[in-house]
Amino acid sequence: MRVLVIGGSGVVGRPTVSALVRRGHRVALLSRQGTAGPAGTEAFQGDLTTGAGLDRALAGADCVVDCANITTMSRRTAVRWFTDTTTRLGRLAADAGATHHVVLSIVGIDKVPYGYYTAKLAQEDAVLTGPVPATVLRATQFHEFAGQMMERMTVGRFALVPAMITQPIAAGEVGEALAEVVDAGPAGRVPDIGGPRVERLPDLARQLVRHRGQRRTVVPVRLPGRAGRAMNGPEQLPGDGAVLRGPTFAEWLGSVPRS
Ligand SMILES: NC(=O)c1ccc[n+]([C@@H]2O[C@H](COP(=O)([O-])OP(=O)(O)OC[C@H]3O[C@@H](n4cnc5c(N)ncnc54)[C@H](OP(=O)(O)O)[C@@H]3O)[C@@H](O)[C@H]2O)c1
């Protein structure tokens, strides 16, 4: 099968591309930078926001997997971006003859009133009502998420990290799960996936800082209101029927280079 991974150079895009290659698919990846993938893959430069480059990358694709992301604190911007880009991608994928559109979403987005989660719900709706038969897989935060948060919100030696609980999963496991979803074919919403243990995100960030030997102080930041309360409750943990897989954060960290 020819599979196009949008955002194939990102944290979850990379292992998704690798898992698809291992399964014998012809894999293409698209990102704004046009970053190359592993041997045997085809890289395209394009932009989901404008639609540039999508036609060329989608030509001949049987399946498109959307692993792209936008970093914004604005609910409005996020909702518009995920809705518009997913709707356009679906339309172009249908025109190109694709028969499966896969979206990676997040566990608990329907229970936690947080702007970015509202946008992911809108994305799920856009793909499930779009012209190409779809699959939505919800995952918990990645083990890599603590590092992503620190990259985005470090001021001097202070790393501001959301005070939240999570049951994180290695991005590599999510990539495997997305490749399984591709092979299984369109299935609508499939069972959520998460990691083996409930953790506090600031604790994970501190472990990462120690592992890297950084001089950095982790400052937990609590979101105000209902979102902040929900982020510290069971709402965004995998519930009944979820599939738990992969290493714990500590086991995963042991395999991560120190620098
Ligand atoms: N991080 C988590 O813990 C987590 C957990 C569950 C689900 N998810 C979901 O997983 C998806 C990917 O997240 P991630 O953390 O892997 O993201 P990421 O590391 O930030 O990667 C984003 C990817 O998308 C590409 N991209 C961004 N804007 C683009 C655009 N306008 N057009 C084309 N490509 C674009 C980026 O490459 P360029 O910059 O070169 O364009 C990159 O390859 C998101 O939908 C997120 O909601 C994330």
The ligand as a MOL file (V3000), in Angstrom:
LIG
                    3D

  0  0  0     0  0            999 V3000
M  V30 BEGIN CTAB
M  V30 COUNTS 48 52 0 0 0
M  V30 BEGIN ATOM
M  V30 1 N 2.5770 14.9910 21.9410 0
M  V30 2 C 1.7310 14.2050 22.5830 0
M  V30 3 O 1.9470 13.8290 23.7500 0
M  V30 4 C 0.4850 13.7160 21.8660 0
M  V30 5 C -0.3430 12.7580 22.4950 0
M  V30 6 C -1.4680 12.2740 21.8120 0
M  V30 7 C -1.7610 12.7500 20.5340 0
M  V30 8 N -0.9650 13.6920 19.9700 0 CHG=1
M  V30 9 C -1.2880 14.1760 18.6120 0
M  V30 10 O -0.2810 13.7010 17.7330 0
M  V30 11 C -0.1360 14.6100 16.6360 0
M  V30 12 C 1.3410 14.8990 16.4220 0
M  V30 13 O 1.8900 15.4320 17.6080 0
M  V30 14 P 3.4860 15.5090 17.8180 0
M  V30 15 O 3.6950 15.8360 19.2430 0
M  V30 16 O 4.1470 14.3070 17.2180 0 CHG=-1
M  V30 17 O 3.8220 16.8020 16.9290 0
M  V30 18 P 5.2460 17.4140 16.5530 0
M  V30 19 O 6.3720 16.6310 17.1250 0
M  V30 20 O 5.1500 18.8730 16.8180 0
M  V30 21 O 5.3140 17.1960 14.9550 0
M  V30 22 C 4.4670 17.8920 14.1010 0
M  V30 23 C 4.7670 17.4660 12.6700 0
M  V30 24 O 3.8630 18.1450 11.8040 0
M  V30 25 C 4.5990 18.8920 10.8410 0
M  V30 26 N 3.7970 20.0880 10.5750 0
M  V30 27 C 3.4600 21.0800 11.4400 0
M  V30 28 N 2.7210 22.0120 10.8210 0
M  V30 29 C 2.5560 21.5840 9.5420 0
M  V30 30 C 1.8990 22.1140 8.4140 0
M  V30 31 N 1.2500 23.2960 8.4590 0
M  V30 32 N 1.9230 21.4180 7.2640 0
M  V30 33 C 2.5710 20.2300 7.1800 0
M  V30 34 N 3.2190 19.6730 8.2240 0
M  V30 35 C 3.2200 20.3490 9.3900 0
M  V30 36 C 5.9610 19.1640 11.4860 0
M  V30 37 O 7.0160 19.3660 10.5620 0
M  V30 38 P 7.3850 20.8680 10.0390 0
M  V30 39 O 7.5820 21.7020 11.2610 0
M  V30 40 O 8.6100 20.6890 9.1800 0
M  V30 41 O 6.2070 21.2960 9.2370 0
M  V30 42 C 6.1620 17.8140 12.1940 0
M  V30 43 O 6.5960 16.8380 11.2670 0
M  V30 44 C -0.9880 15.8540 16.9880 0
M  V30 45 O -2.1950 15.7950 16.2800 0
M  V30 46 C -1.2570 15.6960 18.4930 0
M  V30 47 O -2.5060 16.2440 18.8810 0
M  V30 48 C 0.1600 14.1730 20.5830 0
M  V30 END ATOM
M  V30 BEGIN BOND
M  V30 1 1 1 2
M  V30 2 2 2 3
M  V30 3 1 2 4
M  V30 4 1 4 5
M  V30 5 2 4 48
M  V30 6 2 5 6
M  V30 7 1 6 7
M  V30 8 2 7 8
M  V30 9 1 8 9
M  V30 10 1 8 48
M  V30 11 1 9 10
M  V30 12 1 9 46
M  V30 13 1 10 11
M  V30 14 1 11 12
M  V30 15 1 11 44
M  V30 16 1 12 13
M  V30 17 1 13 14
M  V30 18 2 14 15
M  V30 19 1 14 16
M  V30 20 1 14 17
M  V30 21 1 17 18
M  V30 22 2 18 19
M  V30 23 1 18 20
M  V30 24 1 18 21
M  V30 25 1 21 22
M  V30 26 1 22 23
M  V30 27 1 23 24
M  V30 28 1 23 42
M  V30 29 1 24 25
M  V30 30 1 25 26
M  V30 31 1 25 36
M  V30 32 1 26 27
M  V30 33 1 26 35
M  V30 34 2 27 28
M  V30 35 1 28 29
M  V30 36 1 29 30
M  V30 37 2 29 35
M  V30 38 1 30 31
M  V30 39 2 30 32
M  V30 40 1 32 33
M  V30 41 2 33 34
M  V30 42 1 34 35
M  V30 43 1 36 37
M  V30 44 1 36 42
M  V30 45 1 37 38
M  V30 46 2 38 39
M  V30 47 1 38 40
M  V30 48 1 38 41
M  V30 49 1 42 43
M  V30 50 1 44 45
M  V30 51 1 44 46
M  V30 52 1 46 47
M  V30 END BOND
M  V30 END CTAB
M  END
